[in-house]
Structures are given as structure tokens and as C-alpha cells.
């Protein structure tokens, strides 16, 4: 009794095609990994920049609050001086 083996015949062309596909897949994987590393590096850089901008924003906000308070104080002092000037000029014109 003769046994027949059922081995699929793989031609040299089929093997080369498969080999090319494997190499392309490897290159795609390398490219994807490189892209991922670049994206992670960019994300880290952007997070750092965002933190710096948030700190700068808070400093500017505090400075703005201080300047507004100072402006109100100056306005109040100016109004007080103007009232005194009005009183002096009113006293002179009434005298």
C-alpha cells in the first residue's frame, strides 16, 4: 500500500511573494513604532509647554488683580484730591 503525502506545493514565486509581504510588514511595524515614539515625545513636550503656560497664566492673573487693585486705589486718591480742589476753588469763588 502506497501512502500519498498531501503536501501543498509551494512554488518559488509564492514563497518570494510571501517573503516580500513579511518584509513589508516588518517595515510597517518599524515605521509605526517610530511614529508612536515621535508622538509620545511630542505629547510629553506639549504637556510640559502646557504646564508652563498655565503657570504663566496664573502669574499674569495675579498681576492683573494687583494692577486693578492699584488702579482703584489711584482712582480713589485722585477723586479725593479733585474734591479738595473743588472745595478750594468753590471757597475762593464764594469769598
Secondary structure, DSSP 8 states (H G I E B T S, - for coil): -----------HHHHHHHHHHHHHHHHHHHHHHHHHHHHHHHHHHHHHHHHHHHHHHHHHHHHHHHHHHHHHHHHHHHHHHHHHHHHHHHHHHH-
